[in-house]
Amino acid sequence: MTSIFKALADPTRRQVLQMLRTGPMGAGALADAFDVSKPTMSAHFAVLVAADLIEAEKSGRTIMYRLKMSVLEEALMGFAQAFGLQLTPETPTTTAKRQPKEKS
């Protein structure tokens, strides 16, 4: 859990996670979104991979990163529960809008 909090402590890494919510992205495209050097972004990616928040898939010279949402959700749920909050993952039955009852 410590590695997850270390990863989430940095605003650049949080922004990378947010960008990956829309789907997998290449390392170059992610790095281009920030005003830092590519080696600095590589270090950020390494921290996120070590925390198991993202996974990397290499194809030739391209590295694609993918968000591991279940790991992030588990960590956040564990953190909330440590403070006595009882959260449950959203399910279609809890998030669906209820239909008004018809009057007879």
Beta strands, then each sheet from edge to edge (+ up, - down):
strand 1: 25-26
strand 2: 54-59
strand 3: 62-67
sheet 1: 1+ 3- 2+
end
